[in-house]
Amino acid sequence: DPDEVVPGRVSGYWKDGRGFHPGSEAPGVVGNAGLQTTVGDLLRWAHNLDQPRVGTGAMIAMLQAPVPLTTGGASLYGFGLALGEYRGLRVVEHAGGDRGIASNLVRFPERELAIAMLCNTDAVDTQQLILRVADVYLADLDPATATRDPARSTPSATLSAAVLSDGPGLYRSSTGQGALRLLTRNGGLFTRDHFGDDLETAVTASGSDRIAMPGGALQL
């Protein structure tokens, strides 16, 4: 029962122009939501990916393997985990969130390093905060690689002037009921959080007329 008062459970908050407001996940959604956990338990789960006690090695390898695409190449998403690079290291991660909450769990398998973050507001960029924490533990690496954005497999690119000019607007999915709002800020393209608050997240150019959504797995 999301309305039940549970000692020690943190409440989430979303923000608009009037300030912060209590928020909670939609009841009954289980799987991609509805999980009550702690950073300690998330780190135990991450450790299981390195030294499996639950699941087989083959299953865990599948979670972290790029999925081949029918058009050639491979997706930056495994069977449930996002894949990428940061400062020359392989990254296995997944972010999450809902109205009033934001979370992220990032692993650097080569360094046996995992960082878990749970926030009780959706008005925060957990990916950038986690990378700032990672920079502390990866301080021995070349400082020239210390960018604030993961170095994804997609090549760096710049959006065309036409996309920046004509791209902003409200888009409806051709395969479902979803909607996406794009807008420009300081010469860049951003997506507006679909929970109805004021959170905006920058999208990355993967070509002159292609963008990668936050996390890099979905391109449009």
MDAnalysis code that builds the backbone (N, CA, C; Angstrom):
import MDAnalysis as mda
import numpy as np

u = mda.Universe.empty(660, n_residues=220, atom_resindex=np.repeat(np.arange(220), 3), trajectory=True)
u.add_TopologyAttr("name", ["N", "CA", "C"] * 220)
u.add_TopologyAttr("resid", np.arange(1, 221))
u.add_TopologyAttr("resname", ["ASP", "PRO", "ASP", "GLU", "VAL", "VAL", "PRO", "GLY", "ARG", "VAL", "SER", "GLY", "TYR", "TRP", "LYS", "ASP", "GLY", "ARG", "GLY", "PHE", "HIS", "PRO", "GLY", "SER", "GLU", "ALA", "PRO", "GLY", "VAL", "VAL", "GLY", "ASN", "ALA", "GLY", "LEU", "GLN", "THR", "THR", "VAL", "GLY", "ASP", "LEU", "LEU", "ARG", "TRP", "ALA", "HIS", "ASN", "LEU", "ASP", "GLN", "PRO", "ARG", "VAL", "GLY", "THR", "GLY", "ALA", "MET", "ILE", "ALA", "MET", "LEU", "GLN", "ALA", "PRO", "VAL", "PRO", "LEU", "THR", "THR", "GLY", "GLY", "ALA", "SER", "LEU", "TYR", "GLY", "PHE", "GLY", "LEU", "ALA", "LEU", "GLY", "GLU", "TYR", "ARG", "GLY", "LEU", "ARG", "VAL", "VAL", "GLU", "HIS", "ALA", "GLY", "GLY", "ASP", "ARG", "GLY", "ILE", "ALA", "SER", "ASN", "LEU", "VAL", "ARG", "PHE", "PRO", "GLU", "ARG", "GLU", "LEU", "ALA", "ILE", "ALA", "MET", "LEU", "CYS", "ASN", "THR", "ASP", "ALA", "VAL", "ASP", "THR", "GLN", "GLN", "LEU", "ILE", "LEU", "ARG", "VAL", "ALA", "ASP", "VAL", "TYR", "LEU", "ALA", "ASP", "LEU", "ASP", "PRO", "ALA", "THR", "ALA", "THR", "ARG", "ASP", "PRO", "ALA", "ARG", "SER", "THR", "PRO", "SER", "ALA", "THR", "LEU", "SER", "ALA", "ALA", "VAL", "LEU", "SER", "ASP", "GLY", "PRO", "GLY", "LEU", "TYR", "ARG", "SER", "SER", "THR", "GLY", "GLN", "GLY", "ALA", "LEU", "ARG", "LEU", "LEU", "THR", "ARG", "ASN", "GLY", "GLY", "LEU", "PHE", "THR", "ARG", "ASP", "HIS", "PHE", "GLY", "ASP", "ASP", "LEU", "GLU", "THR", "ALA", "VAL", "THR", "ALA", "SER", "GLY", "SER", "ASP", "ARG", "ILE", "ALA", "MET", "PRO", "GLY", "GLY", "ALA", "LEU", "GLN", "LEU"])
u.atoms.positions = np.array([
    [0.851, -1.180, 0.000],
    [0.000, 0.000, 0.000],
    [0.897, 1.245, 0.000],
    [0.911, 2.012, -1.089],
    [1.798, 3.181, -1.133],
    [1.463, 4.249, -0.101],
    [0.260, 4.203, 0.463],
    [-0.121, 5.194, 1.468],
    [0.241, 4.764, 2.884],
    [0.700, 3.522, 3.036],
    [1.055, 3.042, 4.370],
    [2.304, 3.747, 4.879],
    [2.307, 4.118, 6.147],
    [3.473, 4.748, 6.757],
    [4.428, 3.642, 7.214],
    [5.605, 3.590, 6.626],
    [6.607, 2.574, 6.952],
    [7.810, 3.271, 7.565],
    [8.169, 2.950, 8.803],
    [9.326, 3.598, 9.442],
    [10.588, 3.440, 8.596],
    [11.282, 4.557, 8.375],
    [12.534, 4.514, 7.639],
    [12.386, 4.643, 6.136],
    [11.166, 4.546, 5.611],
    [10.989, 4.689, 4.163],
    [10.959, 6.175, 3.795],
    [11.686, 6.526, 2.744],
    [11.820, 7.926, 2.333],
    [10.728, 8.281, 1.333],
    [10.145, 9.447, 1.497],
    [9.128, 9.935, 0.562],
    [9.781, 10.690, -0.581],
    [9.189, 10.603, -1.764],
    [9.699, 11.299, -2.935],
    [9.004, 12.639, -3.146],
    [9.694, 13.535, -3.860],
    [9.146, 14.872, -4.118],
    [9.450, 15.289, -5.552],
    [8.488, 15.914, -6.201],
    [8.710, 16.506, -7.519],
    [8.572, 18.018, -7.388],
    [9.133, 18.734, -8.361],
    [9.244, 20.180, -8.243],
    [8.653, 20.875, -9.457],
    [7.960, 21.992, -9.203],
    [7.529, 22.871, -10.282],
    [7.811, 24.311, -9.861],
    [7.231, 25.275, -10.551],
    [7.504, 26.665, -10.241],
    [7.038, 27.095, -8.867],
    [6.168, 26.318, -8.243],
    [5.653, 26.664, -6.914],
    [6.444, 26.025, -5.787],
    [7.392, 25.122, -6.139],
    [8.187, 24.465, -5.108],
    [8.083, 22.955, -5.186],
    [8.371, 22.269, -4.077],
    [8.364, 20.808, -4.025],
    [7.008, 20.279, -3.579],
    [6.641, 19.099, -4.132],
    [5.367, 18.477, -3.802],
    [5.594, 16.977, -3.594],
    [4.878, 16.353, -2.658],
    [5.021, 14.905, -2.467],
    [4.641, 14.154, -3.741],
    [5.385, 13.105, -4.028],
    [5.098, 12.296, -5.206],
    [5.317, 10.827, -4.895],
    [4.625, 9.955, -5.593],
    [4.785, 8.518, -5.401],
    [4.569, 7.817, -6.719],
    [5.109, 6.597, -6.806],
    [4.934, 5.801, -8.015],
    [3.487, 5.352, -8.153],
    [3.118, 5.039, -9.391],
    [1.776, 4.509, -9.630],
    [1.650, 3.147, -8.945],
    [0.610, 2.928, -8.136],
    [0.472, 1.637, -7.444],
    [0.210, 0.510, -8.422],
    [0.725, -0.662, -8.079],
    [0.471, -1.848, -8.885],
    [1.471, -2.077, -10.001],
    [2.380, -1.122, -10.242],
    [3.383, -1.305, -11.291],
    [4.585, -2.017, -10.673],
    [4.856, -3.233, -11.119],
    [5.936, -4.033, -10.556],
    [6.815, -4.544, -11.694],
    [8.102, -4.453, -11.499],
    [9.038, -4.915, -12.526],
    [9.965, -3.773, -12.871],
    [9.482, -2.856, -13.716],
    [10.279, -1.663, -14.016],
    [10.058, -0.591, -12.957],
    [9.249, -0.852, -11.955],
    [8.991, 0.090, -10.858],
    [8.516, -0.729, -9.661],
    [8.158, -0.014, -8.597],
    [7.594, -0.690, -7.439],
    [8.594, -1.363, -6.532],
    [9.883, -1.105, -6.719],
    [10.907, -1.753, -5.895],
    [11.279, -0.858, -4.724],
    [11.235, -1.405, -3.522],
    [11.699, -0.710, -2.322],
    [13.053, -1.309, -1.957],
    [14.104, -0.492, -1.921],
    [15.431, -1.048, -1.673],
    [16.323, -0.006, -1.020],
    [17.583, -0.347, -0.845],
    [18.578, 0.539, -0.245],
    [19.828, 0.523, -1.105],
    [20.694, 1.506, -0.915],
    [21.950, 1.503, -1.675],
    [22.790, 0.283, -1.299],
    [22.708, -0.142, -0.040],
    [23.467, -1.326, 0.373],
    [23.036, -2.574, -0.364],
    [21.719, -2.763, -0.506],
    [21.230, -3.937, -1.234],
    [21.559, -3.852, -2.723],
    [21.532, -2.638, -3.286],
    [21.903, -2.490, -4.695],
    [23.366, -2.869, -4.906],
    [24.227, -2.533, -3.957],
    [25.642, -2.893, -4.084],
    [25.834, -4.397, -3.923],
    [25.025, -5.031, -3.087],
    [25.081, -6.501, -2.998],
    [24.668, -7.119, -4.331],
    [23.661, -6.528, -4.965],
    [23.217, -7.028, -6.276],
    [24.324, -6.850, -7.312],
    [24.995, -5.683, -7.278],
    [26.097, -5.435, -8.213],
    [27.228, -6.419, -7.981],
    [27.522, -6.731, -6.730],
    [28.591, -7.687, -6.416],
    [28.250, -9.066, -6.970],
    [26.965, -9.391, -7.002],
    [26.549, -10.684, -7.543],
    [26.859, -10.805, -9.033],
    [26.928, -9.669, -9.736],
    [27.282, -9.713, -11.156],
    [28.754, -10.065, -11.352],
    [29.595, -9.764, -10.358],
    [31.016, -10.101, -10.437],
    [31.299, -11.495, -9.887],
    [30.606, -11.860, -8.810],
    [30.789, -13.167, -8.189],
    [29.409, -13.792, -7.967],
    [28.875, -14.461, -9.007],
    [27.478, -14.920, -8.976],
    [27.197, -15.934, -7.871],
    [26.174, -15.628, -7.085],
    [25.586, -16.592, -6.171],
    [24.155, -16.879, -6.611],
    [23.522, -15.860, -7.210],
    [22.180, -16.012, -7.760],
    [22.295, -15.922, -9.276],
    [21.812, -16.947, -9.988],
    [21.942, -16.963, -11.439],
    [23.258, -17.597, -11.866],
    [23.298, -18.050, -13.107],
    [24.507, -18.671, -13.636],
    [25.404, -17.628, -14.286],
    [26.662, -17.982, -14.477],
    [27.578, -17.088, -15.167],
    [27.100, -16.748, -16.564],
    [26.487, -17.729, -17.250],
    [25.994, -17.498, -18.611],
    [24.847, -16.489, -18.606],
    [23.960, -16.581, -17.631],
    [22.847, -15.634, -17.531],
    [23.358, -14.223, -17.289],
    [24.316, -14.104, -16.391],
    [24.833, -12.782, -16.045],
    [25.623, -12.190, -17.208],
    [26.338, -13.049, -17.953],
    [27.045, -12.561, -19.135],
    [26.063, -12.038, -20.173],
    [24.904, -12.687, -20.301],
    [23.895, -12.243, -21.259],
    [23.349, -10.869, -20.892],
    [23.192, -10.596, -19.589],
    [22.706, -9.291, -19.149],
    [23.617, -8.168, -19.627],
    [24.914, -8.479, -19.755],
    [25.913, -7.451, -20.013],
    [26.493, -7.515, -21.428],
    [25.881, -8.301, -22.304],
    [26.379, -8.447, -23.672],
    [25.554, -7.590, -24.627],
    [26.186, -6.829, -25.536],
    [25.437, -6.038, -26.520],
    [24.550, -6.938, -27.368],
    [23.350, -6.475, -27.657],
    [22.406, -7.255, -28.463],
    [22.644, -6.960, -29.939],
    [22.923, -7.987, -30.778],
    [23.120, -7.746, -32.209],
    [21.862, -7.186, -32.856],
    [22.039, -6.259, -33.783],
    [20.921, -5.659, -34.500],
    [20.781, -6.292, -35.875],
    [19.563, -6.396, -36.365],
    [19.339, -6.991, -37.678],
    [19.939, -6.137, -38.786],
    [20.163, -4.848, -38.502],
    [20.748, -3.950, -39.495],
    [22.267, -3.923, -39.433],
    [22.850, -4.771, -38.576],
    [24.297, -4.765, -38.382],
    [24.667, -4.005, -37.126],
    [25.854, -4.279, -36.619],
    [26.270, -3.615, -35.396],
    [25.577, -4.213, -34.193],
    [25.602, -3.478, -33.085],
    [25.015, -3.972, -31.855],
    [24.417, -2.826, -31.070],
    [23.402, -3.140, -30.289],
    [22.767, -2.155, -29.429],
    [23.649, -1.866, -28.226],
    [23.509, -0.681, -27.651],
    [24.220, -0.346, -26.424],
    [23.432, -0.797, -25.197],
    [22.570, -1.790, -25.402],
    [21.750, -2.316, -24.317],
    [21.853, -3.823, -24.337],
    [22.132, -4.426, -23.180],
    [22.134, -5.871, -23.075],
    [20.732, -6.362, -22.745],
    [20.648, -7.531, -22.118],
    [19.351, -8.040, -21.703],
    [19.001, -7.469, -20.334],
    [18.876, -6.138, -20.278],
    [18.458, -5.495, -19.052],
    [19.440, -4.498, -18.480],
    [20.623, -4.340, -19.079],
    [21.602, -3.384, -18.571],
    [22.171, -2.567, -19.725],
    [22.416, -1.281, -19.464],
    [22.974, -0.387, -20.476],
    [24.497, -0.507, -20.462],
    [25.100, -0.389, -21.629],
    [26.537, -0.603, -21.795],
    [27.178, 0.643, -22.366],
    [28.379, 0.946, -21.939],
    [29.074, 2.116, -22.453],
    [30.496, 2.175, -21.956],
    [31.115, 3.344, -22.060],
    [32.476, 3.564, -21.599],
    [32.556, 4.905, -20.881],
    [33.516, 4.996, -19.972],
    [33.817, 6.272, -19.324],
    [35.287, 6.272, -18.943],
    [35.998, 7.301, -19.378],
    [37.424, 7.445, -19.110],
    [38.196, 6.189, -19.518],
    [37.794, 5.597, -20.643],
    [38.483, 4.430, -21.185],
    [38.121, 3.125, -20.523],
    [37.192, 3.132, -19.582],
    [36.791, 1.919, -18.888],
    [35.406, 1.485, -19.329],
    [35.194, 0.170, -19.337],
    [33.870, -0.359, -19.646],
    [32.912, -0.017, -18.510],
    [31.677, 0.364, -18.877],
    [30.655, 0.731, -17.896],
    [29.415, -0.132, -18.136],
    [28.887, -0.690, -17.066],
    [27.609, -1.400, -17.092],
    [26.710, -0.682, -16.097],
    [25.551, -0.230, -16.546],
    [24.765, 0.648, -15.688],
    [23.280, 0.540, -15.988],
    [22.501, 1.157, -15.126],
    [21.097, 1.408, -15.415],
    [20.571, 2.470, -14.469],
    [19.926, 3.457, -15.052],
    [19.263, 4.502, -14.267],
    [17.778, 4.188, -14.176],
    [17.111, 4.850, -13.265],
    [15.672, 4.672, -13.120],
    [15.053, 5.897, -12.485],
    [13.762, 5.923, -12.458],
    [13.094, 7.055, -11.833],
    [11.612, 7.043, -12.096],
    [10.932, 7.846, -11.339],
    [9.505, 8.047, -11.485],
    [9.220, 9.407, -10.867],
    [7.999, 9.774, -10.814],
    [7.687, 11.066, -10.230],
    [8.097, 11.089, -8.755],
    [9.061, 11.955, -8.442],
    [9.513, 12.090, -7.067],
    [10.739, 11.284, -6.699],
    [11.263, 10.467, -7.620],
    [12.442, 9.660, -7.305],
    [13.366, 9.595, -8.511],
    [14.653, 9.378, -8.247],
    [15.645, 9.165, -9.303],
    [16.716, 8.245, -8.754],
    [17.204, 7.331, -9.580],
    [18.174, 6.353, -9.108],
    [19.154, 6.010, -10.221],
    [20.272, 5.449, -9.823],
    [21.271, 5.007, -10.794],
    [22.204, 4.020, -10.111],
    [22.651, 3.034, -10.875],
    [23.637, 2.061, -10.418],
    [24.634, 1.864, -11.546],
    [25.885, 2.222, -11.305],
    [26.928, 2.183, -12.335],
    [28.054, 1.280, -11.857],
    [28.505, 0.388, -12.734],
    [29.610, -0.519, -12.411],
    [30.778, -0.297, -13.371],
    [31.977, -0.354, -12.826],
    [33.219, -0.363, -13.596],
    [33.879, -1.712, -13.334],
    [33.511, -2.753, -14.110],
    [33.978, -4.114, -13.796],
    [35.494, -4.238, -13.718],
    [36.227, -3.515, -14.578],
    [37.680, -3.639, -14.578],
    [38.299, -3.122, -13.291],
    [37.608, -2.253, -12.591],
    [38.096, -1.697, -11.327],
    [37.386, -2.289, -10.111],
    [36.462, -3.221, -10.337],
    [35.665, -3.789, -9.250],
    [35.009, -2.676, -8.435],
    [34.500, -1.673, -9.157],
    [33.899, -0.501, -8.538],
    [32.437, -0.410, -8.941],
    [31.566, -0.224, -7.966],
    [30.147, 0.009, -8.234],
    [29.687, 1.178, -7.374],
    [28.858, 2.030, -7.948],
    [28.332, 3.196, -7.251],
    [26.817, 3.184, -7.392],
    [26.119, 3.208, -6.267],
    [24.655, 3.211, -6.260],
    [24.174, 4.540, -5.708],
    [23.099, 5.074, -6.301],
    [22.558, 6.355, -5.863],
    [21.037, 6.304, -5.892],
    [20.431, 6.691, -4.787],
    [18.984, 6.803, -4.680],
    [18.651, 8.209, -4.203],
    [17.796, 8.920, -4.935],
    [17.421, 10.289, -4.578],
    [15.908, 10.382, -4.436],
    [15.454, 11.164, -3.446],
    [14.013, 11.285, -3.231],
    [13.460, 12.557, -3.878],
    [14.018, 12.893, -5.046],
    [13.451, 13.913, -5.933],
    [13.859, 13.568, -7.350],
    [12.999, 13.871, -8.314],
    [13.362, 13.612, -9.706],
    [14.065, 14.808, -10.335],
    [14.218, 15.898, -9.596],
    [14.861, 17.108, -10.124],
    [16.366, 17.060, -9.894],
    [17.003, 15.944, -10.262],
    [18.439, 15.792, -10.070],
    [18.969, 14.879, -11.173],
    [20.180, 15.147, -11.639],
    [20.815, 14.339, -12.679],
    [21.721, 13.317, -11.998],
    [21.194, 12.120, -11.762],
    [21.965, 11.106, -11.036],
    [23.193, 10.666, -11.812],
    [23.120, 10.673, -13.140],
    [24.274, 10.227, -13.923],
    [25.473, 11.146, -13.706],
    [25.242, 12.452, -13.753],
    [26.349, 13.374, -13.560],
    [26.890, 13.308, -12.129],
    [26.023, 13.137, -11.140],
    [26.485, 13.013, -9.760],
    [27.334, 11.761, -9.579],
    [26.917, 10.653, -10.177],
    [27.678, 9.410, -10.043],
    [29.038, 9.536, -10.725],
    [29.097, 10.215, -11.866],
    [30.382, 10.381, -12.541],
    [31.327, 11.243, -11.708],
    [30.788, 12.196, -10.977],
    [31.632, 13.009, -10.087],
    [32.209, 12.145, -8.972],
    [31.405, 11.206, -8.460],
    [31.912, 10.267, -7.454],
    [32.964, 9.352, -8.085],
    [32.672, 8.866, -9.299],
    [33.615, 7.971, -9.976],
    [34.956, 8.652, -10.207],
    [34.936, 9.949, -10.522],
    [36.190, 10.668, -10.770],
    [37.120, 10.622, -9.558],
    [36.541, 10.588, -8.352],
    [37.362, 10.512, -7.144],
    [38.112, 9.176, -7.098],
    [37.417, 8.093, -7.446],
    [38.011, 6.763, -7.382],
    [38.868, 6.446, -8.603],
    [38.691, 7.205, -9.672],
    [39.456, 6.969, -10.900],
    [40.482, 8.071, -11.113],
    [40.911, 8.713, -10.035],
    [41.806, 9.866, -10.141],
    [43.158, 9.513, -10.728],
    [43.536, 8.228, -10.720],
    [44.834, 7.840, -11.262],
    [44.839, 7.773, -12.785],
    [43.651, 7.854, -13.405],
    [43.584, 7.819, -14.860],
    [43.968, 9.172, -15.437],
    [44.249, 9.192, -16.724],
    [44.639, 10.415, -17.415],
    [43.586, 11.492, -17.209],
    [43.950, 12.650, -16.634],
    [42.956, 13.713, -16.427],
    [42.282, 14.160, -17.709],
    [42.928, 13.971, -18.857],
    [42.333, 14.403, -20.127],
    [41.072, 13.628, -20.445],
    [40.892, 12.455, -19.803],
    [39.694, 11.650, -20.072],
    [38.565, 11.977, -19.110],
    [38.765, 12.915, -18.207],
    [37.777, 13.189, -17.158],
    [36.666, 14.092, -17.647],
    [35.961, 13.687, -18.690],
    [34.793, 14.431, -19.147],
    [33.622, 14.128, -18.230],
    [32.607, 14.974, -18.274],
    [31.441, 14.782, -17.424],
    [30.360, 13.970, -18.105],
    [30.616, 13.504, -19.303],
    [29.653, 12.673, -20.011],
    [30.335, 11.385, -20.418],
    [29.657, 10.236, -20.254],
    [30.269, 8.977, -20.650],
    [30.632, 8.990, -22.128],
    [31.785, 8.416, -22.453],
    [32.198, 8.317, -23.859],
    [31.501, 7.112, -24.470],
    [30.385, 7.338, -25.081],
    [29.589, 6.251, -25.653],
    [30.230, 5.718, -26.919],
    [29.697, 4.599, -27.380],
    [30.214, 3.995, -28.590],
    [29.886, 4.813, -29.825],
    [28.859, 5.653, -29.721],
    [28.497, 6.453, -30.873],
    [29.506, 7.578, -31.066],
    [29.872, 7.899, -32.312],
    [30.853, 8.948, -32.550],
    [30.314, 10.311, -32.151],
    [31.241, 11.200, -31.761],
    [30.811, 12.555, -31.435],
    [30.333, 13.242, -32.706],
    [29.313, 14.049, -32.598],
    [28.722, 14.699, -33.768],
    [28.088, 15.995, -33.325],
    [27.692, 16.796, -34.301],
    [27.039, 18.074, -34.051],
    [25.734, 18.116, -34.817],
    [24.670, 18.492, -34.145],
    [23.379, 18.598, -34.805],
    [23.399, 19.741, -35.811],
    [22.719, 19.534, -36.916],
    [22.658, 20.565, -37.944],
    [21.832, 21.744, -37.460],
    [22.070, 22.898, -38.073],
    [21.310, 24.101, -37.725],
    [19.827, 23.891, -37.979],
    [19.497, 23.111, -39.021],
    [18.090, 22.864, -39.342],
    [17.407, 22.070, -38.235],
    [18.117, 21.080, -37.657],
    [17.527, 20.284, -36.580],
    [17.327, 21.139, -35.339],
    [18.315, 21.969, -35.009],
    [18.191, 22.829, -33.841],
    [17.066, 23.852, -34.020],
    [16.845, 24.265, -35.278],
    [15.800, 25.253, -35.548],
    [14.412, 24.634, -35.592],
    [14.298, 23.487, -36.291],
    [12.985, 22.889, -36.528],
    [12.659, 21.739, -35.583],
    [13.662, 21.264, -34.835],
    [13.457, 20.090, -33.997],
    [12.545, 20.292, -32.804],
    [12.615, 21.429, -32.083],
    [11.793, 21.594, -30.889],
    [10.306, 21.435, -31.188],
    [9.624, 20.765, -30.276],
    [8.192, 20.557, -30.442],
    [7.736, 19.361, -29.640],
    [6.449, 19.035, -29.765],
    [5.855, 17.897, -29.076],
    [5.615, 16.788, -30.089],
    [6.171, 15.600, -29.822],
    [6.088, 14.480, -30.759],
    [5.267, 13.344, -30.150],
    [4.486, 12.698, -31.000],
    [3.719, 11.542, -30.583],
    [4.333, 10.295, -31.178],
    [4.429, 9.232, -30.392],
    [4.986, 7.978, -30.871],
    [4.111, 7.386, -31.975],
    [4.750, 6.851, -33.009],
    [3.995, 6.229, -34.105],
    [3.548, 4.822, -33.753],
    [4.058, 4.274, -32.636],
    [3.734, 2.887, -32.268],
    [2.980, 2.787, -30.945],
    [2.677, 3.903, -30.314],
    [1.980, 3.838, -29.033],
    [1.414, 5.189, -28.647],
    [1.138, 5.342, -27.367],
    [0.507, 6.553, -26.868],
    [1.512, 7.538, -26.268],
    [2.804, 7.183, -26.302],
    [3.808, 8.018, -25.670],
    [4.016, 9.337, -26.401],
    [4.500, 10.327, -25.651],
    [4.786, 11.636, -26.217],
    [6.149, 12.094, -25.739],
    [6.794, 12.915, -26.553],
    [8.129, 13.408, -26.232],
    [8.197, 14.884, -26.600],
    [8.690, 15.704, -25.667],
    [8.866, 17.127, -25.946],
    [10.348, 17.437, -26.055],
    [10.726, 18.121, -27.144],
    [12.092, 18.578, -27.350],
    [12.113, 20.100, -27.355],
    [13.159, 20.681, -26.788],
    [13.292, 22.130, -26.754],
    [14.767, 22.498, -26.778],
    [15.067, 23.729, -27.139],
    [16.457, 24.187, -27.196],
    [16.771, 25.052, -25.979],
    [18.022, 24.909, -25.510],
    [18.534, 25.723, -24.417],
    [20.019, 25.976, -24.693],
    [20.409, 27.227, -24.758],
    [21.820, 27.586, -24.920],
    [22.480, 26.860, -26.089],
    [21.762, 26.778, -27.195],
    [22.319, 26.163, -28.392],
    [22.295, 24.659, -28.410],
    [21.721, 24.028, -27.390],
    [21.625, 22.574, -27.349],
    [20.191, 22.113, -27.350],
    [19.987, 20.811, -27.550],
    [18.652, 20.231, -27.598],
    [18.405, 19.451, -26.310],
    [17.239, 19.657, -25.721],
    [16.895, 19.017, -24.459],
    [15.559, 18.300, -24.584],
    [15.343, 17.311, -23.713],
    [14.047, 16.668, -23.614],
    [13.446, 17.029, -22.265],
    [12.153, 17.272, -22.243],
    [11.446, 17.625, -21.017],
    [10.938, 16.358, -20.353],
    [11.180, 16.248, -19.068],
    [10.733, 15.097, -18.301],
    [9.229, 14.900, -18.467],
    [8.817, 13.652, -18.712],
    [7.415, 13.387, -19.008],
    [6.557, 13.206, -17.763],
    [7.142, 13.432, -16.565],
    [6.337, 13.318, -15.351],
    [5.598, 14.607, -15.029],
    [5.765, 15.659, -15.851],
    [5.016, 16.876, -15.655],
    [5.705, 17.901, -14.800],
    [6.979, 17.679, -14.438],
    [7.693, 18.673, -13.652],
    [8.644, 19.438, -14.574],
    [9.609, 20.123, -13.996],
    [10.453, 21.013, -14.788],
    [11.818, 20.417, -15.144],
    [12.017, 19.130, -14.941],
    [13.327, 18.533, -15.196],
    [13.579, 18.421, -16.696],
    [14.700, 18.967, -17.147],
    [15.104, 18.886, -18.545],
    [16.464, 18.215, -18.623],
    [16.637, 17.336, -19.624],
    [17.870, 16.583, -19.775],
    [18.394, 16.747, -21.190],
    [19.696, 17.002, -21.315],
    [20.295, 17.188, -22.634],
    [20.341, 15.880, -23.399],
    [20.085, 15.952, -24.696],
    [20.253, 14.802, -25.573],
    [21.575, 14.961, -26.306],
    [22.121, 13.848, -26.774],
    [23.434, 13.837, -27.407],
    [23.293, 13.650, -28.904],
    [24.061, 14.399, -29.673],
    [24.044, 14.235, -31.129],
    [24.840, 12.991, -31.507],
    [24.224, 12.085, -32.263],
    [24.936, 10.923, -32.803],
    [25.067, 11.038, -34.315],
    [24.692, 12.171, -34.852],
    [24.781, 12.471, -36.271],
    [24.201, 13.856, -36.484],
    [24.299, 14.377, -37.690],
    [23.795, 15.722, -37.940],
    [22.284, 15.818, -37.772],
    [21.577, 14.667, -37.948],
    [20.123, 14.678, -37.804],
    [19.641, 13.532, -36.925],
    [20.511, 13.046, -36.042],
    [20.138, 11.959, -35.132],
    [20.536, 12.339, -33.717],
    [19.682, 11.972, -32.756],
    [19.979, 12.256, -31.355],
    [19.909, 10.955, -30.552],
    [20.745, 10.890, -29.527],
    [20.712, 9.771, -28.577],
    [20.075, 10.268, -27.290],
    [19.073, 9.563, -26.817],
    [18.395, 9.952, -25.587],
    [19.312, 9.705, -24.408],
    [19.030, 10.311, -23.234],
    [19.861, 10.096, -22.052],
    [20.074, 8.606, -21.775],
    [21.320, 8.236, -21.565],
    [21.659, 6.824, -21.404],
    [22.244, 6.238, -22.672],
    [21.927, 6.824, -23.835],
    [22.571, 6.443, -25.081],
    [21.979, 5.253, -25.800],
    [21.052, 4.496, -25.167],
    [20.563, 3.279, -25.805],
    [19.532, 3.542, -26.883],
    [18.756, 4.610, -26.758],
    [17.690, 4.915, -27.718],
    [18.104, 6.088, -28.582],
    [18.059, 5.879, -29.919],
    [18.400, 6.947, -30.844],
    [17.186, 7.270, -31.720],
    [17.067, 8.562, -32.070],
    [15.927, 9.035, -32.851],
    [16.438, 9.871, -34.024],
])
